[in-house]
Each structure stands twice: as C-alpha cells, then as structure tokens.
C-alpha cells in the first residue's frame, strides 16, 4: 500500500504524469460522476447513521469511564468500560452486516475499493481499540487504574526504558 502511494506521489508530483489530460482521463474512467454509474450505494440514513450514533455513544461511555476513574468510582468505571466494549462490538457487528449486504464488491470500480478500504481501516481501528478497552476494563476490575495512575497498557514499556 505504501509503495503504491509513493508511486502515485512520484508520478503526479515529481514526474509530472498527472497532467490535465491524464486527470481528465481518470475522470472518464469513472464516468465523471460519483458514485460511478451502475453502483447502488448504501442508504446513509440506515446502518451508517446507526453506527454513527453507536460510535458517539461509545465516546460518551468511555468519557464516563474516565470521569469515574478520576472520581475514584471503580465499579462505575468498570460498568462504563463494559458498556463501551459492548457498543464497539455492536458497531463491528453492524459493519460486518453492512459488508455482507452491500450491493457492490471490492472489485466494483473505484467506488467499491474506496468504500471497503476506508471503512475497513476504520473497522480495524475499532477492533484494536476494543481490544485495548477490554484490557483496560480488566485492569480496572483488578484495581490497577486509579485517579492518580491510569495509563494505557502500552505506556509502561516507554516508562520502563526511559528510567522514569
């Protein structure tokens, strides 16, 4: 992926291959419209809107967890982290359902590849974040996170090696 981006930057910036004629040709490839002709897109008022609400709710829940940690309310923080993880799992499930029911595929023009690349990276981000939140929830349950000391698990190797 990075090599492709490197090549595009070289071709367009350094080598000057993306002239006005090339740019026009690229637009012709997708029919000059977005989404390309023949692609049935997902209704943004359905699953995408629902997933947006779920993500906003998970942001509120993790903020609740943080405030509970700062207030020294260990059980509330655990409940909030569990709620956050559950919302993330629901989001991931809906995204999987959206992928399964999508009326286009990865190979359906630039639209399919753009959709699955962008939402796939975001989905991967949510999955990694969910794993981190599960670890934080377990640590909170065992009392590792306090109002004076609450860092993510990956911050420990940095402090161990820096001598602090």
C-alpha positions as CSV (number, residue, x, y, z in Angstrom):
1,X,0.0,0.0,0.0
2,X,2.8,2.5,0.9
3,X,4.7,1.6,-2.3
4,X,1.5,2.4,-4.3
5,X,1.1,5.8,-2.5
6,X,4.8,6.5,-3.1
7,X,4.4,5.8,-6.8
8,X,1.4,8.0,-7.1
9,X,3.2,10.8,-5.4
10,X,6.2,10.4,-7.7
11,X,4.1,10.1,-10.8
12,X,2.0,13.2,-10.1
13,X,4.5,15.5,-8.3
14,X,8.0,14.7,-9.4
15,X,7.5,13.2,-12.8
16,X,4.5,15.4,-13.8
17,X,2.5,12.5,-15.3
18,X,-0.8,13.7,-13.9
19,X,-1.3,16.4,-16.4
20,X,-4.7,17.9,-17.2
21,X,-5.2,15.3,-19.9
22,X,-4.3,12.4,-17.5
23,X,-6.6,13.9,-14.8
24,X,-9.4,14.2,-17.4
25,X,-8.8,10.5,-18.4
26,X,-9.0,9.4,-14.8
27,X,-12.4,11.2,-14.5
28,X,-13.6,9.5,-17.7
29,X,-12.8,6.1,-16.2
30,X,-15.4,6.6,-13.5
31,X,-17.8,8.3,-15.9
32,X,-17.2,11.8,-14.5
33,X,-19.7,11.2,-11.7
34,X,-19.6,9.9,-8.1
35,X,-20.6,7.3,-7.3
36,X,-19.8,5.7,-10.7
37,X,-22.7,4.8,-13.0
38,X,-24.2,1.4,-12.2
39,X,-23.2,1.4,-8.5
40,X,-26.0,1.1,-6.0
41,X,-24.9,2.8,-2.8
42,X,-25.9,2.1,0.8
43,X,-28.5,4.5,2.2
44,X,-26.6,6.7,4.7
45,X,-29.7,7.1,6.8
46,X,-29.7,3.4,7.7
47,X,-26.8,1.4,9.1
48,X,-24.2,4.2,8.6
49,X,-26.4,6.6,10.6
50,X,-27.0,3.9,13.3
51,X,-23.2,3.2,13.5
52,X,-22.5,6.9,13.9
53,X,-24.9,7.1,16.8
54,X,-23.3,3.9,18.3
55,X,-19.8,5.5,18.0
56,X,-20.9,8.7,19.6
57,X,-22.5,6.7,22.4
58,X,-19.3,4.8,22.9
59,X,-17.4,8.0,23.1
60,X,-19.8,9.2,25.9
61,X,-19.4,5.8,27.7
62,X,-15.6,5.9,27.6
63,X,-15.7,9.5,28.9
64,X,-18.0,8.3,31.7
65,X,-15.4,5.7,32.5
66,X,-12.6,8.3,32.6
67,X,-14.6,10.5,34.9
68,X,-15.5,7.6,37.1
69,X,-11.7,6.7,37.4
70,X,-10.9,10.3,38.3
71,X,-13.7,10.3,40.9
72,X,-12.4,7.0,42.4
73,X,-15.5,5.1,41.5
74,X,-14.0,1.7,40.5
75,X,-17.3,-0.2,39.8
76,X,-18.8,2.6,37.8
77,X,-15.6,2.8,35.7
78,X,-15.8,-1.0,35.0
79,X,-19.5,-0.7,34.0
80,X,-18.7,2.2,31.7
81,X,-15.8,0.3,30.1
82,X,-18.1,-2.8,29.7
83,X,-20.7,-0.5,28.0
84,X,-18.1,0.9,25.7
85,X,-16.8,-2.5,24.7
86,X,-20.4,-3.7,24.1
87,X,-21.1,-0.7,21.9
88,X,-17.9,-1.4,19.9
89,X,-18.9,-5.0,19.4
90,X,-22.3,-3.9,18.2
91,X,-20.7,-1.4,15.8
92,X,-18.4,-4.1,14.5
93,X,-21.3,-6.5,14.0
94,X,-23.3,-3.9,12.1
95,X,-20.3,-3.1,9.9
96,X,-19.9,-6.8,9.1
97,X,-23.6,-7.0,8.3
98,X,-23.2,-3.9,6.1
99,X,-20.3,-5.6,4.2
100,X,-22.3,-8.8,3.7
101,X,-25.4,-6.9,2.4
102,X,-23.5,-4.3,0.3
103,X,-24.8,-4.3,-3.3
104,X,-21.3,-3.9,-4.6
105,X,-17.9,-5.6,-4.0
106,X,-14.3,-4.6,-3.6
107,X,-13.8,-5.1,-7.3
108,X,-16.8,-3.0,-8.4
109,X,-14.9,0.0,-9.8
110,X,-13.2,2.6,-7.7
111,X,-16.2,3.0,-5.5
112,X,-16.1,-0.5,-4.1
113,X,-12.4,-0.3,-3.4
114,X,-12.6,3.1,-1.9
115,X,-15.5,2.1,0.3
116,X,-14.0,-1.1,1.6
117,X,-10.6,0.4,2.1
118,X,-11.8,3.4,4.1
119,X,-14.4,1.5,6.2
120,X,-12.0,-1.4,6.6
121,X,-9.3,0.7,8.0
122,X,-11.8,2.3,10.4
123,X,-13.2,-1.1,11.4
124,X,-9.7,-2.3,12.1
125,X,-9.1,0.8,14.2
126,X,-12.3,0.0,16.2
127,X,-11.3,-3.7,16.7
128,X,-7.8,-2.7,18.0
129,X,-9.5,0.0,20.2
130,X,-11.9,-2.6,21.5
131,X,-9.0,-4.9,22.5
132,X,-7.4,-2.1,24.3
133,X,-10.6,-1.2,26.1
134,X,-11.1,-4.9,27.2
135,X,-7.6,-4.8,28.7
136,X,-8.3,-1.5,30.4
137,X,-11.6,-2.9,31.7
138,X,-9.8,-6.0,33.2
139,X,-7.2,-3.8,34.7
140,X,-9.9,-1.5,36.2
141,X,-11.7,-4.5,37.6
142,X,-8.5,-5.6,39.4
143,X,-7.9,-2.0,40.7
144,X,-4.9,-1.2,38.6
145,X,-6.2,2.1,37.4
146,X,-6.6,4.9,40.0
147,X,-7.3,8.6,39.8
148,X,-3.5,9.2,40.3
149,X,-2.3,6.4,38.0
150,X,-4.3,5.5,34.9
151,X,-2.3,4.9,31.7
152,X,-2.9,2.7,28.7
153,X,-1.0,-0.6,28.8
154,X,1.4,0.4,26.1
155,X,2.7,3.4,28.1
156,X,4.6,1.1,30.6
157,X,7.4,-0.1,28.3
158,X,8.2,3.5,27.5
159,X,8.5,4.5,31.1
160,X,10.5,1.3,31.9
161,X,13.1,2.1,29.3
162,X,13.3,5.8,29.9
163,X,14.3,5.3,33.5
164,X,11.3,7.1,34.9
